[in-house]
Amino acid sequence: MKIPQLSLLKRLAFISIALPLLIISCKHETVEPEIEAPSNLVYNPNTMSVIKGTSMSSNTPSISGGTPITYSLSTIPNADNAITINQTSGVITADSTASIGTYQITVVAKNSKSSVTFTNVFTISVGVANPVTFIAKIKPLITSNCSSCHTPGGSSLDFTDYTRAKGNINTMINRINRAQGSGGFMPQGGTALSAANIALFEQWRADGLVEN
């Protein structure tokens, strides 16, 4: 009678050792890998030039991290909701109502792990097909009509310099539209610009102050 009892004890001892190991093994096999936060968001190319009145979309970006990932835009100043992003694909679109200007796009990518902001990952430039440019149209007018005050040479009054002319365009347009001989009239001491030439300055501003 003792032999069967010993055999039963051995069996129970084996079960008491093997069962926990079996449970641990099963648990190990069902552990899911940890989700990675979104990273390395890249658009190729990462710039887009759009003619005002038309629409255009970016390529689908590449990105690392656990899926699914959703996309959104942070605030874009002066875009008037004309620039959007597809929530699931990340494709950025500028529609036909987008205003002339350059927009730096910041994208927020989100998955179950985290929400990550990617600053200035895409640039959209909205312009016109044949803009009035500084080099071709505006600089020659400044040189020929405003040389008494705004000559080249690096001074703060050198409006033949693109950056200075661009930064002072509102003042210039205000002054050249004043009555000849009135206070602040430009060109100072000279003859008023023709309506056509004044219109070029105004169109340059409207076209986005393009240099070349």
KABELVEN-V950638 format. One record per residue. RES is the residue in three letters. SS is DSSP state (h for helix, s for strand, l for the rest). PHI is phi in whole degrees, 0 to 359 (NA if undefined). Layout:
res = {RES;RES}
ss = {SS;SS}
phi = {PHI;PHI}
//
This chain:
res = {MET;LYS;ILE;PRO;GLN;LEU;SER;LEU;LEU;LYS;ARG;LEU;ALA;PHE;ILE;SER;ILE;ALA;LEU;PRO;LEU;LEU;ILE;ILE;SER;CYS;LYS;HIS;GLU;THR;VAL;GLU;PRO;GLU;ILE;GLU;ALA;PRO;SER;ASN;LEU;VAL;TYR;ASN;PRO;ASN;THR;MET;SER;VAL;ILE;LYS;GLY;THR;SER;MET;SER;SER;ASN;THR;PRO;SER;ILE;SER;GLY;GLY;THR;PRO;ILE;THR;TYR;SER;LEU;SER;THR;ILE;PRO;ASN;ALA;ASP;ASN;ALA;ILE;THR;ILE;ASN;GLN;THR;SER;GLY;VAL;ILE;THR;ALA;ASP;SER;THR;ALA;SER;ILE;GLY;THR;TYR;GLN;ILE;THR;VAL;VAL;ALA;LYS;ASN;SER;LYS;SER;SER;VAL;THR;PHE;THR;ASN;VAL;PHE;THR;ILE;SER;VAL;GLY;VAL;ALA;ASN;PRO;VAL;THR;PHE;ILE;ALA;LYS;ILE;LYS;PRO;LEU;ILE;THR;SER;ASN;CYS;SER;SER;CYS;HIS;THR;PRO;GLY;GLY;SER;SER;LEU;ASP;PHE;THR;ASP;TYR;THR;ARG;ALA;LYS;GLY;ASN;ILE;ASN;THR;MET;ILE;ASN;ARG;ILE;ASN;ARG;ALA;GLN;GLY;SER;GLY;GLY;PHE;MET;PRO;GLN;GLY;GLY;THR;ALA;LEU;SER;ALA;ALA;ASN;ILE;ALA;LEU;PHE;GLU;GLN;TRP;ARG;ALA;ASP;GLY;LEU;VAL;GLU;ASN}
ss = {l;h;h;h;h;h;h;h;h;h;h;h;h;h;h;h;h;h;h;h;h;h;h;h;h;h;h;h;h;l;l;l;l;l;l;l;l;l;s;s;s;s;l;l;l;l;s;s;s;s;s;l;l;l;l;s;s;l;l;l;l;s;s;s;l;l;l;l;l;s;s;s;s;l;l;l;l;l;l;l;l;l;s;s;s;l;l;l;l;l;l;s;s;s;l;l;l;l;l;l;s;s;s;s;s;s;s;s;s;s;l;l;l;l;s;s;s;s;s;s;s;s;s;s;s;s;s;l;l;l;l;l;s;h;h;h;h;h;h;h;h;h;h;h;h;l;l;l;l;l;l;l;l;l;l;l;l;l;l;l;l;h;h;h;h;h;h;l;h;h;h;h;h;h;h;h;l;l;l;l;l;l;l;l;l;l;l;l;l;l;l;l;l;l;h;h;h;h;h;h;h;h;h;h;h;h;l;l;l;s;l;l}
phi = {NA;287;298;301;296;297;297;294;297;297;297;296;297;297;297;295;273;286;297;300;296;295;295;299;298;294;297;299;291;261;289;274;294;291;291;267;293;301;204;56;285;223;257;225;287;254;227;210;255;238;280;306;96;242;238;203;234;281;286;290;283;263;201;255;124;294;259;281;243;248;236;211;257;280;299;247;303;67;276;54;61;277;245;227;226;287;297;261;261;82;289;262;231;252;270;291;267;299;281;299;155;244;237;268;259;248;248;252;251;224;225;292;275;195;247;237;261;248;277;53;272;210;234;242;247;252;216;250;293;228;286;291;246;297;296;281;240;274;302;299;293;295;298;277;246;234;293;294;241;240;278;297;146;92;285;293;265;282;275;283;278;304;298;291;297;299;289;245;300;296;294;299;295;298;288;285;269;284;293;301;91;280;300;79;298;233;284;301;74;247;266;301;293;292;302;294;286;298;298;294;299;294;289;302;296;295;277;102;56;284;278;248}
//
